[in-house]
Amino acid sequence: MSGFLLVEKERMPLKKENMPLIQIEPYRPPGLLPAVVFIIFTSLL
């Protein structure tokens, strides 16, 4: 999981610093679907 975050940070450092949780926050209220998708995606790597 930390390795994936490191890769994302290296790929787009400016985006990560400018909006750290903007992409994650809006998806929290609807449910756990994004979290499940993220876990499945990381376990596939």
PDB file of N, CA, C and O in Angstrom:
ATOM      1  N   MET A   1       0.843  -1.194   0.000  1.00  0.00           N
ATOM      2  CA  MET A   1       0.000   0.000   0.000  1.00  0.00           C
ATOM      3  C   MET A   1       0.882   1.250   0.000  1.00  0.00           C
ATOM      4  O   MET A   1       0.638   2.179  -0.770  1.00  0.00           O
ATOM      5  N   SER A   2       1.903   1.278   0.858  1.00  0.00           N
ATOM      6  CA  SER A   2       2.795   2.442   0.906  1.00  0.00           C
ATOM      7  C   SER A   2       3.568   2.572  -0.400  1.00  0.00           C
ATOM      8  O   SER A   2       3.855   3.682  -0.847  1.00  0.00           O
ATOM      9  N   GLY A   3       3.906   1.443  -1.010  1.00  0.00           N
ATOM     10  CA  GLY A   3       4.617   1.482  -2.280  1.00  0.00           C
ATOM     11  C   GLY A   3       3.768   2.116  -3.367  1.00  0.00           C
ATOM     12  O   GLY A   3       4.267   2.887  -4.187  1.00  0.00           O
ATOM     13  N   PHE A   4       2.481   1.787  -3.372  1.00  0.00           N
ATOM     14  CA  PHE A   4       1.574   2.361  -4.360  1.00  0.00           C
ATOM     15  C   PHE A   4       1.486   3.875  -4.177  1.00  0.00           C
ATOM     16  O   PHE A   4       1.499   4.625  -5.153  1.00  0.00           O
ATOM     17  N   LEU A   5       1.397   4.321  -2.917  1.00  0.00           N
ATOM     18  CA  LEU A   5       1.335   5.756  -2.643  1.00  0.00           C
ATOM     19  C   LEU A   5       2.618   6.439  -3.081  1.00  0.00           C
ATOM     20  O   LEU A   5       2.583   7.553  -3.603  1.00  0.00           O
ATOM     21  N   LEU A   6       3.760   5.775  -2.872  1.00  0.00           N
ATOM     22  CA  LEU A   6       5.034   6.358  -3.295  1.00  0.00           C
ATOM     23  C   LEU A   6       5.074   6.508  -4.807  1.00  0.00           C
ATOM     24  O   LEU A   6       5.535   7.528  -5.320  1.00  0.00           O
ATOM     25  N   VAL A   7       4.594   5.499  -5.523  1.00  0.00           N
ATOM     26  CA  VAL A   7       4.578   5.571  -6.984  1.00  0.00           C
ATOM     27  C   VAL A   7       3.683   6.714  -7.447  1.00  0.00           C
ATOM     28  O   VAL A   7       4.044   7.462  -8.355  1.00  0.00           O
ATOM     29  N   GLU A   8       2.507   6.848  -6.816  1.00  0.00           N
ATOM     30  CA  GLU A   8       1.593   7.929  -7.180  1.00  0.00           C
ATOM     31  C   GLU A   8       2.233   9.282  -6.905  1.00  0.00           C
ATOM     32  O   GLU A   8       2.097  10.210  -7.703  1.00  0.00           O
ATOM     33  N   LYS A   9       2.930   9.397  -5.781  1.00  0.00           N
ATOM     34  CA  LYS A   9       3.548  10.672  -5.419  1.00  0.00           C
ATOM     35  C   LYS A   9       4.662  11.025  -6.411  1.00  0.00           C
ATOM     36  O   LYS A   9       4.861  12.192  -6.746  1.00  0.00           O
ATOM     37  N   GLU A  10       5.385   9.997  -6.874  1.00  0.00           N
ATOM     38  CA  GLU A  10       6.463  10.261  -7.831  1.00  0.00           C
ATOM     39  C   GLU A  10       5.894  10.613  -9.202  1.00  0.00           C
ATOM     40  O   GLU A  10       6.464  11.432  -9.923  1.00  0.00           O
ATOM     41  N   ARG A  11       4.774   9.995  -9.560  1.00  0.00           N
ATOM     42  CA  ARG A  11       4.187  10.229 -10.877  1.00  0.00           C
ATOM     43  C   ARG A  11       3.609  11.634 -10.979  1.00  0.00           C
ATOM     44  O   ARG A  11       3.804  12.315 -11.986  1.00  0.00           O
ATOM     45  N   MET A  12       2.894  12.076  -9.935  1.00  0.00           N
ATOM     46  CA  MET A  12       2.319  13.424  -9.978  1.00  0.00           C
ATOM     47  C   MET A  12       2.438  14.081  -8.611  1.00  0.00           C
ATOM     48  O   MET A  12       1.473  14.094  -7.846  1.00  0.00           O
ATOM     49  N   PRO A  13       3.620  14.632  -8.290  1.00  0.00           N
ATOM     50  CA  PRO A  13       3.844  15.239  -6.981  1.00  0.00           C
ATOM     51  C   PRO A  13       3.049  16.529  -6.794  1.00  0.00           C
ATOM     52  O   PRO A  13       2.546  16.795  -5.703  1.00  0.00           O
ATOM     53  N   LEU A  14       2.934  17.325  -7.848  1.00  0.00           N
ATOM     54  CA  LEU A  14       2.211  18.594  -7.736  1.00  0.00           C
ATOM     55  C   LEU A  14       0.734  18.353  -7.425  1.00  0.00           C
ATOM     56  O   LEU A  14       0.148  19.026  -6.578  1.00  0.00           O
ATOM     57  N   LYS A  15       0.146  17.389  -8.118  1.00  0.00           N
ATOM     58  CA  LYS A  15      -1.268  17.095  -7.886  1.00  0.00           C
ATOM     59  C   LYS A  15      -1.485  16.618  -6.447  1.00  0.00           C
ATOM     60  O   LYS A  15      -2.431  17.037  -5.781  1.00  0.00           O
ATOM     61  N   LYS A  16      -0.596  15.736  -5.978  1.00  0.00           N
ATOM     62  CA  LYS A  16      -0.740  15.204  -4.622  1.00  0.00           C
ATOM     63  C   LYS A  16      -0.656  16.320  -3.587  1.00  0.00           C
ATOM     64  O   LYS A  16      -1.405  16.320  -2.610  1.00  0.00           O
ATOM     65  N   GLU A  17       0.255  17.273  -3.796  1.00  0.00           N
ATOM     66  CA  GLU A  17       0.424  18.336  -2.808  1.00  0.00           C
ATOM     67  C   GLU A  17      -0.723  19.348  -2.873  1.00  0.00           C
ATOM     68  O   GLU A  17      -1.176  19.845  -1.842  1.00  0.00           O
ATOM     69  N   ASN A  18      -1.187  19.648  -4.081  1.00  0.00           N
ATOM     70  CA  ASN A  18      -2.242  20.644  -4.236  1.00  0.00           C
ATOM     71  C   ASN A  18      -3.587  20.149  -3.715  1.00  0.00           C
ATOM     72  O   ASN A  18      -4.292  20.883  -3.022  1.00  0.00           O
ATOM     73  N   MET A  19      -3.950  18.905  -4.044  1.00  0.00           N
ATOM     74  CA  MET A  19      -5.213  18.345  -3.561  1.00  0.00           C
ATOM     75  C   MET A  19      -4.989  16.950  -3.001  1.00  0.00           C
ATOM     76  O   MET A  19      -5.123  15.964  -3.725  1.00  0.00           O
ATOM     77  N   PRO A  20      -4.645  16.854  -1.711  1.00  0.00           N
ATOM     78  CA  PRO A  20      -4.319  15.570  -1.095  1.00  0.00           C
ATOM     79  C   PRO A  20      -5.531  14.662  -0.916  1.00  0.00           C
ATOM     80  O   PRO A  20      -5.452  13.466  -1.199  1.00  0.00           O
ATOM     81  N   LEU A  21      -6.670  15.222  -0.442  1.00  0.00           N
ATOM     82  CA  LEU A  21      -7.825  14.376  -0.149  1.00  0.00           C
ATOM     83  C   LEU A  21      -9.081  14.836  -0.890  1.00  0.00           C
ATOM     84  O   LEU A  21     -10.184  14.378  -0.595  1.00  0.00           O
ATOM     85  N   ILE A  22      -8.908  15.742  -1.853  1.00  0.00           N
ATOM     86  CA  ILE A  22     -10.076  16.257  -2.566  1.00  0.00           C
ATOM     87  C   ILE A  22     -10.748  15.140  -3.371  1.00  0.00           C
ATOM     88  O   ILE A  22     -11.972  15.105  -3.490  1.00  0.00           O
ATOM     89  N   GLN A  23      -9.937  14.226  -3.924  1.00  0.00           N
ATOM     90  CA  GLN A  23     -10.500  13.146  -4.728  1.00  0.00           C
ATOM     91  C   GLN A  23     -11.113  12.049  -3.852  1.00  0.00           C
ATOM     92  O   GLN A  23     -12.012  11.330  -4.289  1.00  0.00           O
ATOM     93  N   ILE A  24     -10.625  11.924  -2.620  1.00  0.00           N
ATOM     94  CA  ILE A  24     -11.102  10.848  -1.743  1.00  0.00           C
ATOM     95  C   ILE A  24     -12.321  11.296  -0.937  1.00  0.00           C
ATOM     96  O   ILE A  24     -13.249  10.512  -0.735  1.00  0.00           O
ATOM     97  N   GLU A  25     -12.329  12.552  -0.473  1.00  0.00           N
ATOM     98  CA  GLU A  25     -13.398  13.040   0.390  1.00  0.00           C
ATOM     99  C   GLU A  25     -14.804  12.890  -0.197  1.00  0.00           C
ATOM    100  O   GLU A  25     -15.685  12.364   0.483  1.00  0.00           O
ATOM    101  N   PRO A  26     -15.044  13.337  -1.443  1.00  0.00           N
ATOM    102  CA  PRO A  26     -16.407  13.272  -1.981  1.00  0.00           C
ATOM    103  C   PRO A  26     -16.967  11.848  -2.065  1.00  0.00           C
ATOM    104  O   PRO A  26     -18.184  11.658  -2.066  1.00  0.00           O
ATOM    105  N   TYR A  27     -16.084  10.852  -2.134  1.00  0.00           N
ATOM    106  CA  TYR A  27     -16.557   9.474  -2.286  1.00  0.00           C
ATOM    107  C   TYR A  27     -16.803   8.791  -0.943  1.00  0.00           C
ATOM    108  O   TYR A  27     -17.223   7.634  -0.914  1.00  0.00           O
ATOM    109  N   ARG A  28     -16.554   9.479   0.163  1.00  0.00           N
ATOM    110  CA  ARG A  28     -16.731   8.830   1.463  1.00  0.00           C
ATOM    111  C   ARG A  28     -18.206   8.685   1.854  1.00  0.00           C
ATOM    112  O   ARG A  28     -18.601   7.600   2.281  1.00  0.00           O
ATOM    113  N   PRO A  29     -19.036   9.725   1.730  1.00  0.00           N
ATOM    114  CA  PRO A  29     -20.430   9.608   2.162  1.00  0.00           C
ATOM    115  C   PRO A  29     -21.240   8.499   1.469  1.00  0.00           C
ATOM    116  O   PRO A  29     -21.967   7.777   2.152  1.00  0.00           O
ATOM    117  N   PRO A  30     -21.141   8.335   0.129  1.00  0.00           N
ATOM    118  CA  PRO A  30     -21.981   7.335  -0.545  1.00  0.00           C
ATOM    119  C   PRO A  30     -21.819   5.916   0.006  1.00  0.00           C
ATOM    120  O   PRO A  30     -22.806   5.197   0.163  1.00  0.00           O
ATOM    121  N   GLY A  31     -20.576   5.511   0.301  1.00  0.00           N
ATOM    122  CA  GLY A  31     -20.391   4.153   0.821  1.00  0.00           C
ATOM    123  C   GLY A  31     -18.940   3.730   0.795  1.00  0.00           C
ATOM    124  O   GLY A  31     -18.037   4.558   0.677  1.00  0.00           O
ATOM    125  N   LEU A  32     -18.723   2.419   0.908  1.00  0.00           N
ATOM    126  CA  LEU A  32     -17.363   1.878   0.961  1.00  0.00           C
ATOM    127  C   LEU A  32     -16.906   1.335  -0.385  1.00  0.00           C
ATOM    128  O   LEU A  32     -15.858   0.694  -0.465  1.00  0.00           O
ATOM    129  N   LEU A  33     -17.668   1.579  -1.437  1.00  0.00           N
ATOM    130  CA  LEU A  33     -17.310   1.027  -2.745  1.00  0.00           C
ATOM    131  C   LEU A  33     -15.919   1.464  -3.206  1.00  0.00           C
ATOM    132  O   LEU A  33     -15.136   0.612  -3.625  1.00  0.00           O
ATOM    133  N   PRO A  34     -15.577   2.755  -3.146  1.00  0.00           N
ATOM    134  CA  PRO A  34     -14.234   3.183  -3.572  1.00  0.00           C
ATOM    135  C   PRO A  34     -13.126   2.522  -2.757  1.00  0.00           C
ATOM    136  O   PRO A  34     -12.075   2.174  -3.294  1.00  0.00           O
ATOM    137  N   ALA A  35     -13.366   2.352  -1.461  1.00  0.00           N
ATOM    138  CA  ALA A  35     -12.365   1.714  -0.602  1.00  0.00           C
ATOM    139  C   ALA A  35     -12.160   0.259  -1.028  1.00  0.00           C
ATOM    140  O   ALA A  35     -11.027  -0.217  -1.108  1.00  0.00           O
ATOM    141  N   VAL A  36     -13.253  -0.434  -1.298  1.00  0.00           N
ATOM    142  CA  VAL A  36     -13.166  -1.834  -1.742  1.00  0.00           C
ATOM    143  C   VAL A  36     -12.430  -1.910  -3.078  1.00  0.00           C
ATOM    144  O   VAL A  36     -11.573  -2.773  -3.269  1.00  0.00           O
ATOM    145  N   VAL A  37     -12.762  -1.012  -3.998  1.00  0.00           N
ATOM    146  CA  VAL A  37     -12.095  -0.996  -5.304  1.00  0.00           C
ATOM    147  C   VAL A  37     -10.603  -0.739  -5.132  1.00  0.00           C
ATOM    148  O   VAL A  37      -9.777  -1.372  -5.789  1.00  0.00           O
ATOM    149  N   PHE A  38     -10.257   0.208  -4.232  1.00  0.00           N
ATOM    150  CA  PHE A  38      -8.850   0.528  -3.993  1.00  0.00           C
ATOM    151  C   PHE A  38      -8.109  -0.671  -3.417  1.00  0.00           C
ATOM    152  O   PHE A  38      -6.985  -0.970  -3.817  1.00  0.00           O
ATOM    153  N   ILE A  39      -8.754  -1.357  -2.467  1.00  0.00           N
ATOM    154  CA  ILE A  39      -8.122  -2.536  -1.851  1.00  0.00           C
ATOM    155  C   ILE A  39      -7.918  -3.629  -2.897  1.00  0.00           C
ATOM    156  O   ILE A  39      -6.859  -4.254  -2.951  1.00  0.00           O
ATOM    157  N   ILE A  40      -8.930  -3.853  -3.722  1.00  0.00           N
ATOM    158  CA  ILE A  40      -8.813  -4.883  -4.766  1.00  0.00           C
ATOM    159  C   ILE A  40      -7.708  -4.511  -5.752  1.00  0.00           C
ATOM    160  O   ILE A  40      -6.920  -5.360  -6.169  1.00  0.00           O
ATOM    161  N   PHE A  41      -7.660  -3.222  -6.121  1.00  0.00           N
ATOM    162  CA  PHE A  41      -6.664  -2.771  -7.093  1.00  0.00           C
ATOM    163  C   PHE A  41      -5.252  -2.933  -6.543  1.00  0.00           C
ATOM    164  O   PHE A  41      -4.344  -3.351  -7.262  1.00  0.00           O
ATOM    165  N   THR A  42      -5.067  -2.598  -5.254  1.00  0.00           N
ATOM    166  CA  THR A  42      -3.733  -2.707  -4.657  1.00  0.00           C
ATOM    167  C   THR A  42      -3.338  -4.166  -4.462  1.00  0.00           C
ATOM    168  O   THR A  42      -2.161  -4.507  -4.578  1.00  0.00           O
ATOM    169  N   SER A  43      -4.304  -5.029  -4.169  1.00  0.00           N
ATOM    170  CA  SER A  43      -3.975  -6.443  -3.967  1.00  0.00           C
ATOM    171  C   SER A  43      -3.623  -7.113  -5.293  1.00  0.00           C
ATOM    172  O   SER A  43      -2.967  -8.154  -5.304  1.00  0.00           O
ATOM    173  N   LEU A  44      -4.050  -6.529  -6.404  1.00  0.00           N
ATOM    174  CA  LEU A  44      -3.719  -7.094  -7.714  1.00  0.00           C
ATOM    175  C   LEU A  44      -2.286  -6.779  -8.122  1.00  0.00           C
ATOM    176  O   LEU A  44      -1.707  -7.485  -8.948  1.00  0.00           O
ATOM    177  N   LEU A  45      -1.706  -5.722  -7.547  1.00  0.00           N
ATOM    178  CA  LEU A  45      -0.355  -5.309  -7.951  1.00  0.00           C
ATOM    179  C   LEU A  45       0.702  -6.274  -7.437  1.00  0.00           C
ATOM    180  O   LEU A  45       1.891  -6.077  -7.685  1.00  0.00           O
TER     181      LEU A  45
END
